[in-house]
Amino acid sequence: MMVADAAGPALAGSATGLTNAFWQLGSVAVPLVVGAVFQSTHSFPAAFMTLAIGPIFAVALLLAVGEAKPTLNEE
């Protein structure tokens, strides 16, 4: 289900904008965190392990999200 569909017609723009804001924060935070890990450890494997933690964390969060069951009016 898309964010705009979940929010409904009245809040579709706001929900999409909020989602994009979080997406952009991730694009800024990841290089900073990976760079800080590499700078402190001087280890490429530690930096790559830091990159691998992101998708693992995302999967854990997605497991907590349940999709709404369709009603009779939805196709």
CHARMM internal coordinates of N, CA and C (Angstrom, degrees):
IC EDIT
DIST 1 N 1 CA 1.4451
DIST 1 CA 1 C 1.5256
ANGL 1 N 1 CA 1 C 108.10
DIST 1 C 2 N 1.3011
ANGL 1 CA 1 C 2 N 115.79
DIHE 1 N 1 CA 1 C 2 N 137.31
DIST 2 N 2 CA 1.4567
ANGL 1 C 2 N 2 CA 121.24
DIHE 1 CA 1 C 2 N 2 CA 179.24
DIST 2 CA 2 C 1.5256
ANGL 2 N 2 CA 2 C 110.25
DIHE 1 C 2 N 2 CA 2 C -81.27
DIST 2 C 3 N 1.3209
ANGL 2 CA 2 C 3 N 116.03
DIHE 2 N 2 CA 2 C 3 N 154.32
DIST 3 N 3 CA 1.4545
ANGL 2 C 3 N 3 CA 121.39
DIHE 2 CA 2 C 3 N 3 CA -179.63
DIST 3 CA 3 C 1.5244
ANGL 3 N 3 CA 3 C 110.69
DIHE 2 C 3 N 3 CA 3 C -59.53
DIST 3 C 4 N 1.3160
ANGL 3 CA 3 C 4 N 117.24
DIHE 3 N 3 CA 3 C 4 N -42.31
DIST 4 N 4 CA 1.4600
ANGL 3 C 4 N 4 CA 120.62
DIHE 3 CA 3 C 4 N 4 CA -178.78
DIST 4 CA 4 C 1.5281
ANGL 4 N 4 CA 4 C 110.96
DIHE 3 C 4 N 4 CA 4 C -63.69
DIST 4 C 5 N 1.3182
ANGL 4 CA 4 C 5 N 117.73
DIHE 4 N 4 CA 4 C 5 N -37.39
DIST 5 N 5 CA 1.4634
ANGL 4 C 5 N 5 CA 120.80
DIHE 4 CA 4 C 5 N 5 CA 177.63
DIST 5 CA 5 C 1.5224
ANGL 5 N 5 CA 5 C 111.09
DIHE 4 C 5 N 5 CA 5 C -67.72
DIST 5 C 6 N 1.3283
ANGL 5 CA 5 C 6 N 116.75
DIHE 5 N 5 CA 5 C 6 N -40.16
DIST 6 N 6 CA 1.4572
ANGL 5 C 6 N 6 CA 120.50
DIHE 5 CA 5 C 6 N 6 CA -179.23
DIST 6 CA 6 C 1.5184
ANGL 6 N 6 CA 6 C 111.83
DIHE 5 C 6 N 6 CA 6 C -67.30
DIST 6 C 7 N 1.3261
ANGL 6 CA 6 C 7 N 117.52
DIHE 6 N 6 CA 6 C 7 N -33.32
DIST 7 N 7 CA 1.4628
ANGL 6 C 7 N 7 CA 120.96
DIHE 6 CA 6 C 7 N 7 CA -177.25
DIST 7 CA 7 C 1.5230
ANGL 7 N 7 CA 7 C 112.50
DIHE 6 C 7 N 7 CA 7 C -80.19
DIST 7 C 8 N 1.3025
ANGL 7 CA 7 C 8 N 116.89
DIHE 7 N 7 CA 7 C 8 N -23.81
DIST 8 N 8 CA 1.4595
ANGL 7 C 8 N 8 CA 119.77
DIHE 7 CA 7 C 8 N 8 CA -177.78
DIST 8 CA 8 C 1.5151
ANGL 8 N 8 CA 8 C 111.11
DIHE 7 C 8 N 8 CA 8 C 91.86
DIST 8 C 9 N 1.3331
ANGL 8 CA 8 C 9 N 116.61
DIHE 8 N 8 CA 8 C 9 N 166.25
DIST 9 N 9 CA 1.4712
ANGL 8 C 9 N 9 CA 120.29
DIHE 8 CA 8 C 9 N 9 CA -175.46
DIST 9 CA 9 C 1.5276
ANGL 9 N 9 CA 9 C 113.86
DIHE 8 C 9 N 9 CA 9 C -62.27
DIST 9 C 10 N 1.3187
ANGL 9 CA 9 C 10 N 117.54
DIHE 9 N 9 CA 9 C 10 N -34.77
DIST 10 N 10 CA 1.4708
ANGL 9 C 10 N 10 CA 120.03
DIHE 9 CA 9 C 10 N 10 CA -175.98
DIST 10 CA 10 C 1.5243
ANGL 10 N 10 CA 10 C 112.71
DIHE 9 C 10 N 10 CA 10 C -70.65
DIST 10 C 11 N 1.3280
ANGL 10 CA 10 C 11 N 117.31
DIHE 10 N 10 CA 10 C 11 N -31.24
DIST 11 N 11 CA 1.4703
ANGL 10 C 11 N 11 CA 120.82
DIHE 10 CA 10 C 11 N 11 CA -175.66
DIST 11 CA 11 C 1.5233
ANGL 11 N 11 CA 11 C 113.41
DIHE 10 C 11 N 11 CA 11 C -115.53
DIST 11 C 12 N 1.3164
ANGL 11 CA 11 C 12 N 117.51
DIHE 11 N 11 CA 11 C 12 N 13.35
DIST 12 N 12 CA 1.4681
ANGL 11 C 12 N 12 CA 120.52
DIHE 11 CA 11 C 12 N 12 CA -175.94
DIST 12 CA 12 C 1.5216
ANGL 12 N 12 CA 12 C 112.07
DIHE 11 C 12 N 12 CA 12 C -60.20
DIST 12 C 13 N 1.3180
ANGL 12 CA 12 C 13 N 117.83
DIHE 12 N 12 CA 12 C 13 N -44.24
DIST 13 N 13 CA 1.4683
ANGL 12 C 13 N 13 CA 120.80
DIHE 12 CA 12 C 13 N 13 CA -179.69
DIST 13 CA 13 C 1.5131
ANGL 13 N 13 CA 13 C 112.40
DIHE 12 C 13 N 13 CA 13 C -65.61
DIST 13 C 14 N 1.3198
ANGL 13 CA 13 C 14 N 116.91
DIHE 13 N 13 CA 13 C 14 N -43.20
DIST 14 N 14 CA 1.4699
ANGL 13 C 14 N 14 CA 120.55
DIHE 13 CA 13 C 14 N 14 CA 179.73
DIST 14 CA 14 C 1.5273
ANGL 14 N 14 CA 14 C 111.24
DIHE 13 C 14 N 14 CA 14 C -65.22
DIST 14 C 15 N 1.3327
ANGL 14 CA 14 C 15 N 116.60
DIHE 14 N 14 CA 14 C 15 N -42.46
DIST 15 N 15 CA 1.4584
ANGL 14 C 15 N 15 CA 120.05
DIHE 14 CA 14 C 15 N 15 CA 179.97
DIST 15 CA 15 C 1.5270
ANGL 15 N 15 CA 15 C 111.25
DIHE 14 C 15 N 15 CA 15 C -65.08
DIST 15 C 16 N 1.3136
ANGL 15 CA 15 C 16 N 116.93
DIHE 15 N 15 CA 15 C 16 N -40.55
DIST 16 N 16 CA 1.4579
ANGL 15 C 16 N 16 CA 120.78
DIHE 15 CA 15 C 16 N 16 CA 178.74
DIST 16 CA 16 C 1.5277
ANGL 16 N 16 CA 16 C 110.43
DIHE 15 C 16 N 16 CA 16 C -66.57
DIST 16 C 17 N 1.3201
ANGL 16 CA 16 C 17 N 117.29
DIHE 16 N 16 CA 16 C 17 N -41.37
DIST 17 N 17 CA 1.4598
ANGL 16 C 17 N 17 CA 120.98
DIHE 16 CA 16 C 17 N 17 CA 177.80
DIST 17 CA 17 C 1.5150
ANGL 17 N 17 CA 17 C 112.34
DIHE 16 C 17 N 17 CA 17 C -63.40
DIST 17 C 18 N 1.3208
ANGL 17 CA 17 C 18 N 117.08
DIHE 17 N 17 CA 17 C 18 N -41.64
DIST 18 N 18 CA 1.4651
ANGL 17 C 18 N 18 CA 120.77
DIHE 17 CA 17 C 18 N 18 CA 178.33
DIST 18 CA 18 C 1.5268
ANGL 18 N 18 CA 18 C 110.80
DIHE 17 C 18 N 18 CA 18 C -65.20
DIST 18 C 19 N 1.3117
ANGL 18 CA 18 C 19 N 116.59
DIHE 18 N 18 CA 18 C 19 N -40.69
DIST 19 N 19 CA 1.4636
ANGL 18 C 19 N 19 CA 120.64
DIHE 18 CA 18 C 19 N 19 CA 177.05
DIST 19 CA 19 C 1.5274
ANGL 19 N 19 CA 19 C 110.62
DIHE 18 C 19 N 19 CA 19 C -61.85
DIST 19 C 20 N 1.3141
ANGL 19 CA 19 C 20 N 117.45
DIHE 19 N 19 CA 19 C 20 N -43.91
DIST 20 N 20 CA 1.4648
ANGL 19 C 20 N 20 CA 121.10
DIHE 19 CA 19 C 20 N 20 CA 178.70
DIST 20 CA 20 C 1.5260
ANGL 20 N 20 CA 20 C 111.69
DIHE 19 C 20 N 20 CA 20 C -64.98
DIST 20 C 21 N 1.3354
ANGL 20 CA 20 C 21 N 117.38
DIHE 20 N 20 CA 20 C 21 N -35.26
DIST 21 N 21 CA 1.4634
ANGL 20 C 21 N 21 CA 120.54
DIHE 20 CA 20 C 21 N 21 CA 177.95
DIST 21 CA 21 C 1.5275
ANGL 21 N 21 CA 21 C 110.29
DIHE 20 C 21 N 21 CA 21 C -63.51
DIST 21 C 22 N 1.3310
ANGL 21 CA 21 C 22 N 117.82
DIHE 21 N 21 CA 21 C 22 N -44.20
DIST 22 N 22 CA 1.4629
ANGL 21 C 22 N 22 CA 120.27
DIHE 21 CA 21 C 22 N 22 CA 177.51
DIST 22 CA 22 C 1.5257
ANGL 22 N 22 CA 22 C 111.00
DIHE 21 C 22 N 22 CA 22 C -64.59
DIST 22 C 23 N 1.3292
ANGL 22 CA 22 C 23 N 116.50
DIHE 22 N 22 CA 22 C 23 N -38.46
DIST 23 N 23 CA 1.4653
ANGL 22 C 23 N 23 CA 121.05
DIHE 22 CA 22 C 23 N 23 CA 178.64
DIST 23 CA 23 C 1.5285
ANGL 23 N 23 CA 23 C 110.28
DIHE 22 C 23 N 23 CA 23 C -60.91
DIST 23 C 24 N 1.3278
ANGL 23 CA 23 C 24 N 116.63
DIHE 23 N 23 CA 23 C 24 N -44.22
DIST 24 N 24 CA 1.4619
ANGL 23 C 24 N 24 CA 120.81
DIHE 23 CA 23 C 24 N 24 CA -179.83
DIST 24 CA 24 C 1.5244
ANGL 24 N 24 CA 24 C 111.59
DIHE 23 C 24 N 24 CA 24 C -67.40
DIST 24 C 25 N 1.3313
ANGL 24 CA 24 C 25 N 117.61
DIHE 24 N 24 CA 24 C 25 N -35.92
DIST 25 N 25 CA 1.4703
ANGL 24 C 25 N 25 CA 120.00
DIHE 24 CA 24 C 25 N 25 CA 176.30
DIST 25 CA 25 C 1.5254
ANGL 25 N 25 CA 25 C 110.73
DIHE 24 C 25 N 25 CA 25 C -61.92
DIST 25 C 26 N 1.3202
ANGL 25 CA 25 C 26 N 116.27
DIHE 25 N 25 CA 25 C 26 N -38.14
DIST 26 N 26 CA 1.4572
ANGL 25 C 26 N 26 CA 119.76
DIHE 25 CA 25 C 26 N 26 CA 176.84
DIST 26 CA 26 C 1.5142
ANGL 26 N 26 CA 26 C 111.92
DIHE 25 C 26 N 26 CA 26 C -64.51
DIST 26 C 27 N 1.3225
ANGL 26 CA 26 C 27 N 116.37
DIHE 26 N 26 CA 26 C 27 N -37.55
DIST 27 N 27 CA 1.4615
ANGL 26 C 27 N 27 CA 120.49
DIHE 26 CA 26 C 27 N 27 CA 179.29
DIST 27 CA 27 C 1.5210
ANGL 27 N 27 CA 27 C 112.00
DIHE 26 C 27 N 27 CA 27 C -66.87
DIST 27 C 28 N 1.3129
ANGL 27 CA 27 C 28 N 116.56
DIHE 27 N 27 CA 27 C 28 N -25.59
DIST 28 N 28 CA 1.4662
ANGL 27 C 28 N 28 CA 120.89
DIHE 27 CA 27 C 28 N 28 CA 177.56
DIST 28 CA 28 C 1.5278
ANGL 28 N 28 CA 28 C 110.68
DIHE 27 C 28 N 28 CA 28 C -87.23
DIST 28 C 29 N 1.3219
ANGL 28 CA 28 C 29 N 116.89
DIHE 28 N 28 CA 28 C 29 N -40.35
DIST 29 N 29 CA 1.4651
ANGL 28 C 29 N 29 CA 121.11
DIHE 28 CA 28 C 29 N 29 CA -173.20
DIST 29 CA 29 C 1.5261
ANGL 29 N 29 CA 29 C 113.09
DIHE 28 C 29 N 29 CA 29 C -72.62
DIST 29 C 30 N 1.3191
ANGL 29 CA 29 C 30 N 118.08
DIHE 29 N 29 CA 29 C 30 N -38.37
DIST 30 N 30 CA 1.4624
ANGL 29 C 30 N 30 CA 120.32
DIHE 29 CA 29 C 30 N 30 CA -174.51
DIST 30 CA 30 C 1.5293
ANGL 30 N 30 CA 30 C 112.52
DIHE 29 C 30 N 30 CA 30 C -60.82
DIST 30 C 31 N 1.3226
ANGL 30 CA 30 C 31 N 120.50
DIHE 30 N 30 CA 30 C 31 N -49.61
DIST 31 N 31 CA 1.4690
ANGL 30 C 31 N 31 CA 118.08
DIHE 30 CA 30 C 31 N 31 CA 178.16
DIST 31 CA 31 C 1.5318
ANGL 31 N 31 CA 31 C 113.12
DIHE 30 C 31 N 31 CA 31 C -62.14
DIST 31 C 32 N 1.3300
ANGL 31 CA 31 C 32 N 116.58
DIHE 31 N 31 CA 31 C 32 N -34.70
DIST 32 N 32 CA 1.4663
ANGL 31 C 32 N 32 CA 119.26
DIHE 31 CA 31 C 32 N 32 CA 178.23
DIST 32 CA 32 C 1.5257
ANGL 32 N 32 CA 32 C 111.69
DIHE 31 C 32 N 32 CA 32 C -65.40
DIST 32 C 33 N 1.3184
ANGL 32 CA 32 C 33 N 116.42
DIHE 32 N 32 CA 32 C 33 N -44.81
DIST 33 N 33 CA 1.4640
ANGL 32 C 33 N 33 CA 120.12
DIHE 32 CA 32 C 33 N 33 CA -178.71
DIST 33 CA 33 C 1.5226
ANGL 33 N 33 CA 33 C 111.12
DIHE 32 C 33 N 33 CA 33 C -68.59
DIST 33 C 34 N 1.3245
ANGL 33 CA 33 C 34 N 116.88
DIHE 33 N 33 CA 33 C 34 N -46.12
DIST 34 N 34 CA 1.4715
ANGL 33 C 34 N 34 CA 119.64
DIHE 33 CA 33 C 34 N 34 CA 179.96
DIST 34 CA 34 C 1.5304
ANGL 34 N 34 CA 34 C 110.30
DIHE 33 C 34 N 34 CA 34 C -64.15
DIST 34 C 35 N 1.3243
ANGL 34 CA 34 C 35 N 116.77
DIHE 34 N 34 CA 34 C 35 N -39.87
DIST 35 N 35 CA 1.4637
ANGL 34 C 35 N 35 CA 119.73
DIHE 34 CA 34 C 35 N 35 CA 176.83
DIST 35 CA 35 C 1.5147
ANGL 35 N 35 CA 35 C 112.24
DIHE 34 C 35 N 35 CA 35 C -63.66
DIST 35 C 36 N 1.3210
ANGL 35 CA 35 C 36 N 117.60
DIHE 35 N 35 CA 35 C 36 N -40.32
DIST 36 N 36 CA 1.4673
ANGL 35 C 36 N 36 CA 120.80
DIHE 35 CA 35 C 36 N 36 CA 178.36
DIST 36 CA 36 C 1.5277
ANGL 36 N 36 CA 36 C 111.07
DIHE 35 C 36 N 36 CA 36 C -65.36
DIST 36 C 37 N 1.3341
ANGL 36 CA 36 C 37 N 116.61
DIHE 36 N 36 CA 36 C 37 N -40.49
DIST 37 N 37 CA 1.4706
ANGL 36 C 37 N 37 CA 119.79
DIHE 36 CA 36 C 37 N 37 CA 178.15
DIST 37 CA 37 C 1.5186
ANGL 37 N 37 CA 37 C 110.05
DIHE 36 C 37 N 37 CA 37 C -64.83
DIST 37 C 38 N 1.3302
ANGL 37 CA 37 C 38 N 117.60
DIHE 37 N 37 CA 37 C 38 N -44.74
DIST 38 N 38 CA 1.4667
ANGL 37 C 38 N 38 CA 119.93
DIHE 37 CA 37 C 38 N 38 CA 179.91
DIST 38 CA 38 C 1.5255
ANGL 38 N 38 CA 38 C 111.14
DIHE 37 C 38 N 38 CA 38 C -64.96
DIST 38 C 39 N 1.3268
ANGL 38 CA 38 C 39 N 116.51
DIHE 38 N 38 CA 38 C 39 N -39.98
DIST 39 N 39 CA 1.4675
ANGL 38 C 39 N 39 CA 119.57
DIHE 38 CA 38 C 39 N 39 CA -179.30
DIST 39 CA 39 C 1.5222
ANGL 39 N 39 CA 39 C 111.46
DIHE 38 C 39 N 39 CA 39 C -65.47
DIST 39 C 40 N 1.3226
ANGL 39 CA 39 C 40 N 116.55
DIHE 39 N 39 CA 39 C 40 N -37.79
DIST 40 N 40 CA 1.4652
ANGL 39 C 40 N 40 CA 118.40
DIHE 39 CA 39 C 40 N 40 CA -177.50
DIST 40 CA 40 C 1.5258
ANGL 40 N 40 CA 40 C 112.73
DIHE 39 C 40 N 40 CA 40 C -81.10
DIST 40 C 41 N 1.3462
ANGL 40 CA 40 C 41 N 117.90
DIHE 40 N 40 CA 40 C 41 N -28.12
DIST 41 N 41 CA 1.4663
ANGL 40 C 41 N 41 CA 119.68
DIHE 40 CA 40 C 41 N 41 CA -176.95
DIST 41 CA 41 C 1.5191
ANGL 41 N 41 CA 41 C 113.65
DIHE 40 C 41 N 41 CA 41 C -105.63
DIST 41 C 42 N 1.3347
ANGL 41 CA 41 C 42 N 118.01
DIHE 41 N 41 CA 41 C 42 N -21.38
DIST 42 N 42 CA 1.4665
ANGL 41 C 42 N 42 CA 122.97
DIHE 41 CA 41 C 42 N 42 CA -174.54
DIST 42 CA 42 C 1.5279
ANGL 42 N 42 CA 42 C 110.64
DIHE 41 C 42 N 42 CA 42 C 55.79
DIST 42 C 43 N 1.3312
ANGL 42 CA 42 C 43 N 115.98
DIHE 42 N 42 CA 42 C 43 N 36.95
DIST 43 N 43 CA 1.4546
ANGL 42 C 43 N 43 CA 121.41
DIHE 42 CA 42 C 43 N 43 CA -175.15
DIST 43 CA 43 C 1.5206
ANGL 43 N 43 CA 43 C 110.27
DIHE 42 C 43 N 43 CA 43 C -131.32
DIST 43 C 44 N 1.3371
ANGL 43 CA 43 C 44 N 115.62
DIHE 43 N 43 CA 43 C 44 N 119.51
DIST 44 N 44 CA 1.4607
ANGL 43 C 44 N 44 CA 119.49
DIHE 43 CA 43 C 44 N 44 CA 175.20
DIST 44 CA 44 C 1.5284
ANGL 44 N 44 CA 44 C 111.55
DIHE 43 C 44 N 44 CA 44 C -64.91
DIST 44 C 45 N 1.3395
ANGL 44 CA 44 C 45 N 119.54
DIHE 44 N 44 CA 44 C 45 N -41.65
DIST 45 N 45 CA 1.4673
ANGL 44 C 45 N 45 CA 118.13
DIHE 44 CA 44 C 45 N 45 CA 178.05
DIST 45 CA 45 C 1.5395
ANGL 45 N 45 CA 45 C 112.85
DIHE 44 C 45 N 45 CA 45 C -58.96
DIST 45 C 46 N 1.3109
ANGL 45 CA 45 C 46 N 117.96
DIHE 45 N 45 CA 45 C 46 N -37.12
DIST 46 N 46 CA 1.4689
ANGL 45 C 46 N 46 CA 120.18
DIHE 45 CA 45 C 46 N 46 CA 177.91
DIST 46 CA 46 C 1.5274
ANGL 46 N 46 CA 46 C 110.67
DIHE 45 C 46 N 46 CA 46 C -66.72
DIST 46 C 47 N 1.3320
ANGL 46 CA 46 C 47 N 116.80
DIHE 46 N 46 CA 46 C 47 N -38.57
DIST 47 N 47 CA 1.4660
ANGL 46 C 47 N 47 CA 120.05
DIHE 46 CA 46 C 47 N 47 CA 177.96
DIST 47 CA 47 C 1.5253
ANGL 47 N 47 CA 47 C 110.43
DIHE 46 C 47 N 47 CA 47 C -66.49
DIST 47 C 48 N 1.3367
ANGL 47 CA 47 C 48 N 116.98
DIHE 47 N 47 CA 47 C 48 N -41.77
DIST 48 N 48 CA 1.4621
ANGL 47 C 48 N 48 CA 119.49
DIHE 47 CA 47 C 48 N 48 CA 179.12
DIST 48 CA 48 C 1.5298
ANGL 48 N 48 CA 48 C 111.34
DIHE 47 C 48 N 48 CA 48 C -68.92
DIST 48 C 49 N 1.3241
ANGL 48 CA 48 C 49 N 117.22
DIHE 48 N 48 CA 48 C 49 N -33.87
DIST 49 N 49 CA 1.4587
ANGL 48 C 49 N 49 CA 120.35
DIHE 48 CA 48 C 49 N 49 CA 176.70
DIST 49 CA 49 C 1.5360
ANGL 49 N 49 CA 49 C 110.04
DIHE 48 C 49 N 49 CA 49 C -66.00
DIST 49 C 50 N 1.3216
ANGL 49 CA 49 C 50 N 116.03
DIHE 49 N 49 CA 49 C 50 N -36.33
DIST 50 N 50 CA 1.4607
ANGL 49 C 50 N 50 CA 120.17
DIHE 49 CA 49 C 50 N 50 CA 175.97
DIST 50 CA 50 C 1.5256
ANGL 50 N 50 CA 50 C 110.39
DIHE 49 C 50 N 50 CA 50 C -63.27
DIST 50 C 51 N 1.3321
ANGL 50 CA 50 C 51 N 116.99
DIHE 50 N 50 CA 50 C 51 N -40.66
DIST 51 N 51 CA 1.4664
ANGL 50 C 51 N 51 CA 120.34
DIHE 50 CA 50 C 51 N 51 CA 175.98
DIST 51 CA 51 C 1.5227
ANGL 51 N 51 CA 51 C 111.51
DIHE 50 C 51 N 51 CA 51 C -63.41
DIST 51 C 52 N 1.3207
ANGL 51 CA 51 C 52 N 117.67
DIHE 51 N 51 CA 51 C 52 N -35.57
DIST 52 N 52 CA 1.4658
ANGL 51 C 52 N 52 CA 121.28
DIHE 51 CA 51 C 52 N 52 CA -178.10
DIST 52 CA 52 C 1.5235
ANGL 52 N 52 CA 52 C 111.87
DIHE 51 C 52 N 52 CA 52 C -72.79
DIST 52 C 53 N 1.3081
ANGL 52 CA 52 C 53 N 117.89
DIHE 52 N 52 CA 52 C 53 N -24.34
DIST 53 N 53 CA 1.4661
ANGL 52 C 53 N 53 CA 121.17
DIHE 52 CA 52 C 53 N 53 CA -179.13
DIST 53 CA 53 C 1.5315
ANGL 53 N 53 CA 53 C 110.70
DIHE 52 C 53 N 53 CA 53 C -66.72
DIST 53 C 54 N 1.3282
ANGL 53 CA 53 C 54 N 118.15
DIHE 53 N 53 CA 53 C 54 N -32.21
DIST 54 N 54 CA 1.4639
ANGL 53 C 54 N 54 CA 121.50
DIHE 53 CA 53 C 54 N 54 CA -178.57
DIST 54 CA 54 C 1.5154
ANGL 54 N 54 CA 54 C 113.44
DIHE 53 C 54 N 54 CA 54 C -58.27
DIST 54 C 55 N 1.3290
ANGL 54 CA 54 C 55 N 119.22
DIHE 54 N 54 CA 54 C 55 N -55.38
DIST 55 N 55 CA 1.4670
ANGL 54 C 55 N 55 CA 119.47
DIHE 54 CA 54 C 55 N 55 CA 178.24
DIST 55 CA 55 C 1.5324
ANGL 55 N 55 CA 55 C 113.29
DIHE 54 C 55 N 55 CA 55 C -62.98
DIST 55 C 56 N 1.3215
ANGL 55 CA 55 C 56 N 117.22
DIHE 55 N 55 CA 55 C 56 N -34.21
DIST 56 N 56 CA 1.4666
ANGL 55 C 56 N 56 CA 119.70
DIHE 55 CA 55 C 56 N 56 CA 177.59
DIST 56 CA 56 C 1.5268
ANGL 56 N 56 CA 56 C 109.70
DIHE 55 C 56 N 56 CA 56 C -63.94
DIST 56 C 57 N 1.3225
ANGL 56 CA 56 C 57 N 116.39
DIHE 56 N 56 CA 56 C 57 N -43.05
DIST 57 N 57 CA 1.4620
ANGL 56 C 57 N 57 CA 121.50
DIHE 56 CA 56 C 57 N 57 CA 177.48
DIST 57 CA 57 C 1.5265
ANGL 57 N 57 CA 57 C 110.35
DIHE 56 C 57 N 57 CA 57 C -63.57
DIST 57 C 58 N 1.3252
ANGL 57 CA 57 C 58 N 116.86
DIHE 57 N 57 CA 57 C 58 N -40.44
DIST 58 N 58 CA 1.4643
ANGL 57 C 58 N 58 CA 121.23
DIHE 57 CA 57 C 58 N 58 CA 179.97
DIST 58 CA 58 C 1.5299
ANGL 58 N 58 CA 58 C 111.29
DIHE 57 C 58 N 58 CA 58 C -64.12
DIST 58 C 59 N 1.3217
ANGL 58 CA 58 C 59 N 117.22
DIHE 58 N 58 CA 58 C 59 N -41.24
DIST 59 N 59 CA 1.4667
ANGL 58 C 59 N 59 CA 120.17
DIHE 58 CA 58 C 59 N 59 CA 178.04
DIST 59 CA 59 C 1.5239
ANGL 59 N 59 CA 59 C 110.18
DIHE 58 C 59 N 59 CA 59 C -62.77
DIST 59 C 60 N 1.3259
ANGL 59 CA 59 C 60 N 116.98
DIHE 59 N 59 CA 59 C 60 N -41.11
DIST 60 N 60 CA 1.4635
ANGL 59 C 60 N 60 CA 120.10
DIHE 59 CA 59 C 60 N 60 CA 178.47
DIST 60 CA 60 C 1.5255
ANGL 60 N 60 CA 60 C 110.61
DIHE 59 C 60 N 60 CA 60 C -61.58
DIST 60 C 61 N 1.3280
ANGL 60 CA 60 C 61 N 117.48
DIHE 60 N 60 CA 60 C 61 N -40.53
DIST 61 N 61 CA 1.4592
ANGL 60 C 61 N 61 CA 120.16
DIHE 60 CA 60 C 61 N 61 CA 178.16
DIST 61 CA 61 C 1.5227
ANGL 61 N 61 CA 61 C 111.68
DIHE 60 C 61 N 61 CA 61 C -68.63
DIST 61 C 62 N 1.3274
ANGL 61 CA 61 C 62 N 117.32
DIHE 61 N 61 CA 61 C 62 N -39.37
DIST 62 N 62 CA 1.4581
ANGL 61 C 62 N 62 CA 120.59
DIHE 61 CA 61 C 62 N 62 CA -179.43
DIST 62 CA 62 C 1.5252
ANGL 62 N 62 CA 62 C 112.53
DIHE 61 C 62 N 62 CA 62 C -67.22
DIST 62 C 63 N 1.3170
ANGL 62 CA 62 C 63 N 117.11
DIHE 62 N 62 CA 62 C 63 N -28.91
DIST 63 N 63 CA 1.4578
ANGL 62 C 63 N 63 CA 119.72
DIHE 62 CA 62 C 63 N 63 CA 177.05
DIST 63 CA 63 C 1.5304
ANGL 63 N 63 CA 63 C 111.72
DIHE 62 C 63 N 63 CA 63 C -65.28
DIST 63 C 64 N 1.3332
ANGL 63 CA 63 C 64 N 116.24
DIHE 63 N 63 CA 63 C 64 N -24.93
DIST 64 N 64 CA 1.4601
ANGL 63 C 64 N 64 CA 120.73
DIHE 63 CA 63 C 64 N 64 CA 179.65
DIST 64 CA 64 C 1.5269
ANGL 64 N 64 CA 64 C 112.48
DIHE 63 C 64 N 64 CA 64 C -83.32
DIST 64 C 65 N 1.3302
ANGL 64 CA 64 C 65 N 117.22
DIHE 64 N 64 CA 64 C 65 N -10.84
DIST 65 N 65 CA 1.4626
ANGL 64 C 65 N 65 CA 121.18
DIHE 64 CA 64 C 65 N 65 CA -177.93
DIST 65 CA 65 C 1.5188
ANGL 65 N 65 CA 65 C 108.84
DIHE 64 C 65 N 65 CA 65 C -93.57
DIST 65 C 66 N 1.3173
ANGL 65 CA 65 C 66 N 115.37
DIHE 65 N 65 CA 65 C 66 N 125.69
DIST 66 N 66 CA 1.4573
ANGL 65 C 66 N 66 CA 119.04
DIHE 65 CA 65 C 66 N 66 CA 177.32
DIST 66 CA 66 C 1.5179
ANGL 66 N 66 CA 66 C 109.38
DIHE 65 C 66 N 66 CA 66 C -107.02
DIST 66 C 67 N 1.3174
ANGL 66 CA 66 C 67 N 115.72
DIHE 66 N 66 CA 66 C 67 N 141.11
DIST 67 N 67 CA 1.4522
ANGL 66 C 67 N 67 CA 119.50
DIHE 66 CA 66 C 67 N 67 CA 179.09
DIST 67 CA 67 C 1.5152
ANGL 67 N 67 CA 67 C 108.34
DIHE 66 C 67 N 67 CA 67 C -88.27
DIST 67 C 68 N 1.3312
ANGL 67 CA 67 C 68 N 115.65
DIHE 67 N 67 CA 67 C 68 N 139.44
DIST 68 N 68 CA 1.4527
ANGL 67 C 68 N 68 CA 120.76
DIHE 67 CA 67 C 68 N 68 CA -179.17
DIST 68 CA 68 C 1.5191
ANGL 68 N 68 CA 68 C 110.46
DIHE 67 C 68 N 68 CA 68 C -65.33
DIST 68 C 69 N 1.3112
ANGL 68 CA 68 C 69 N 115.78
DIHE 68 N 68 CA 68 C 69 N 143.21
DIST 69 N 69 CA 1.4557
ANGL 68 C 69 N 69 CA 120.21
DIHE 68 CA 68 C 69 N 69 CA 177.36
DIST 69 CA 69 C 1.5245
ANGL 69 N 69 CA 69 C 109.10
DIHE 68 C 69 N 69 CA 69 C -77.48
DIST 69 C 70 N 1.3257
ANGL 69 CA 69 C 70 N 117.89
DIHE 69 N 69 CA 69 C 70 N 138.10
DIST 70 N 70 CA 1.4661
ANGL 69 C 70 N 70 CA 119.79
DIHE 69 CA 69 C 70 N 70 CA -177.68
DIST 70 CA 70 C 1.5339
ANGL 70 N 70 CA 70 C 111.36
DIHE 69 C 70 N 70 CA 70 C -67.07
DIST 70 C 71 N 1.3196
ANGL 70 CA 70 C 71 N 115.13
DIHE 70 N 70 CA 70 C 71 N 146.30
DIST 71 N 71 CA 1.4560
ANGL 70 C 71 N 71 CA 120.37
DIHE 70 CA 70 C 71 N 71 CA 175.73
DIST 71 CA 71 C 1.5168
ANGL 71 N 71 CA 71 C 108.68
DIHE 70 C 71 N 71 CA 71 C -91.45
DIST 71 C 72 N 1.3049
ANGL 71 CA 71 C 72 N 116.97
DIHE 71 N 71 CA 71 C 72 N 177.79
DIST 72 N 72 CA 1.4562
ANGL 71 C 72 N 72 CA 120.47
DIHE 71 CA 71 C 72 N 72 CA -178.55
DIST 72 CA 72 C 1.5252
ANGL 72 N 72 CA 72 C 112.39
DIHE 71 C 72 N 72 CA 72 C -66.34
DIST 72 C 73 N 1.3488
ANGL 72 CA 72 C 73 N 118.06
DIHE 72 N 72 CA 72 C 73 N -25.17
DIST 73 N 73 CA 1.4545
ANGL 72 C 73 N 73 CA 121.56
DIHE 72 CA 72 C 73 N 73 CA -177.71
DIST 73 CA 73 C 1.5186
ANGL 73 N 73 CA 73 C 113.21
DIHE 72 C 73 N 73 CA 73 C -79.71
DIST 73 C 74 N 1.3256
ANGL 73 CA 73 C 74 N 117.64
DIHE 73 N 73 CA 73 C 74 N -18.57
DIST 74 N 74 CA 1.4685
ANGL 73 C 74 N 74 CA 120.69
DIHE 73 CA 73 C 74 N 74 CA -177.91
DIST 74 CA 74 C 1.5177
ANGL 74 N 74 CA 74 C 109.73
DIHE 73 C 74 N 74 CA 74 C -86.92
DIST 74 C 75 N 1.3206
ANGL 74 CA 74 C 75 N 114.63
DIHE 74 N 74 CA 74 C 75 N 149.11
DIST 75 N 75 CA 1.4661
ANGL 74 C 75 N 75 CA 119.45
DIHE 74 CA 74 C 75 N 75 CA 178.63
DIST 75 CA 75 C 1.4915
ANGL 75 N 75 CA 75 C 110.27
DIHE 74 C 75 N 75 CA 75 C -108.69
END
COOR INIT
IC SEED 1 N 1 CA 1 C
IC BUILD
